[in-house]
Amino acid sequence: MCGIVGILGNAPVADRLLAGLKRLEYRGYDSAGICTAHDGELDRRRAPGKLSNLAERLAADPLPGIVGIAHTRWATHGGPTEDNAHPHIAGDVSVVHNGIIENFKPLRDELIADGRTFLSQTDSEVVAHLIDREVQRGAAPREAVAAVLPRLHGAFALGVLFRNDPDLLIGARIGAPLTVGYGEGENYLGSDAHALAPLTQRIAYLDEGDWAVITRDAVEIYDRDNNPVERPVVNSGVFGHAADKGNHRHFMQKEIYEQPVVVAQTLRSYLQRMEGHVTLPIPDNDLSDVRRVTIVACGTSFYAGMVARYWFEQFARVPVDLDVASEFRYREPVMEAGGLALFISQSGETADTLAALRHARREGQRIAVVCNVPTSSMAREADILLPTHAGPEIGVASTKAFTCQLAVLAALAANLARAKGKLSDAEERDIVRHLAEAPAAINGALAYDETIEAMAGSVAGARDVLYLGRGTDYPLALEGALKLKEISYIHAEGYAAGEMKHGPIALIDDQVPVIVIAPSGPLFEKTVSNMQEVRARGGRVILISDYDGIQAAGEGCEATITMPKVHPLIAPIVYAVPVQLLAYHVAVAKGTDVDQPRNLAKSVTVE
């Protein structure tokens, strides 16, 4: 996950910016850079690879200046080159950017038509050019930023530095976190309090849509409508490597809200948006000879694998076996030559999954690993490492790791389909386009947080809860039930909607909430028919669908949760959000320990 640090200081800032980047290394990165304003010029140093490379560059060619911005970045299309590293400079403006600018292609085309020259392949560079163009047309820096922000679609955090205004930094955020730090004759900008801890513990968390004008003596914060607002200045309490909840009540809530940006950053490693291709971190891996895929995982990762099975078989027409890791070896599976064994784990250290991986290795399988920790045991033993860039997940109940896993698995399914000759160029471009829409759709789903919170009380008093779904929504039903069990301790079960009449319908009465996950689409009518069977027996139905689906379902639901209208490919990624939020708010209503539920650990390292 990319990181931002900005310092508007009264002494040279390069070394302190570098130190701030080191505190953000836990997020993962493959290039880094620093830009300062000094003597009427913008000057920068950038380097691919580890921060030690940037440090060597700075040692050989020191960077003067008492105001600057810095960035750690995961490579997007075009690779981890110096040209693609941040900060980007366009004329009198330098920018660092976390997240994704969804509409960068039309913006880039517009700017090229206006005579602008691009030096990178990133979506981020368009921001620098847009702001600089406003400045060149006579706008003051804050006016330029205010004019550009409404044109940017997606999830992002920005830090902006101006050549002719060495007493100014501007930051802005939509969907991605950003923090302002307050010092003595200095002020700061950072991705989180952890980055700013050596500089200050007096911080303010920018709210969604906020942008901040920072000088050495003051910080002015504006909301998305450009109205001046006050955000509380708090003591971060962050020391060393302490984790930070920001302005959220729990880590789980914070991590749910981080999903637009971490899914965007994960996808940026797999999508070549300008070319319309899906790629893998190790592009030389030829998957054309894969005859069967075996997916092995535990818990939430297993449900991600269930969704992936639909994708692999639908797109690539490759048969898929799916196993819970703790059972895999003991059924003595037959593993054919030419098989790809795919292991999914947030930590990369789950004992059952690691043992299954080693069994598959002995059976001659090629090993692929989807993992959030690239230095973990599974990652080191993989032939094909498929990292998720979710950043540290502190809450025991997985949220952002799950959606990032889904993003990676969708990309892998498309890549496999292309390798097998089952995907045309036009179909691949459509997949890239739909996946690129996921971060904004997640952001749209988060907008219904208060609606979900309001209905949580009616679920919190239940003893039993059922979740129903069809197709890729069936694994979401299982995941929703797991989340509710994990953190609220309510008994919950997920079922394929068509299985209700084969037994579970006997459990239905007016004391049992039934959560139905049913976006409009090919399976909607069948799912609604099953929902009507529940309603006819007095079940309390909560329907999660889009506007069209809710209108078509008619009246009779106890409550509805309206989701953005999305393509079926990304529906599991987007619909994960309401089931996470519902579980979270029910647990808060019950007063349970949301982040550290009883009897559970983040990483299960014993069998």
Protein Blocks (a to p, Z undefined) as FASTA:
>chain_A
ZZddddddfbdfklmmmmmmmmmmmnopabdcddddeehiacddddehjfklmmmmmmmm
ccedjbdcdddddddehijafklpccddehjaccddedjdfklmmmmmmmmmnopacfbf
bfklmmmmmmmmmmmnopafklmmmmmmmmpgcddddddddfklmbbccdddehiacddd
ddehiacddfblklmmmmoccdcdddehiacdddfkbccdddfkopacddddddekpghj
bccekjafbfklmmmmmmmmmmmmmmmmmccfknopacdfblmlcfklpcbdcdddehjl
lmmmmmmmmmmmmmnopacddddfklmmmnopaddehiacddddfklpafklmmmmmmmm
mnopacddddfblkbmklmmpmbdcddfebpafblbacklmmmmmmmmmmmmmmmmmmno
pacfklmmmmmmmmmmmmmmmmmmmmmmmmmmmmmmmmmmpmbdcdddehjllmmmmmmm
mmmmmmnopacddddfklmmnommmmgcfkbccdddddedjklmmmmmmmmmmmmnopac
dddddfklmmmnoghifbdcddddddfklmmmmmmmmmmmmmmmmmmmnopafklcghia
fbdcbZZ
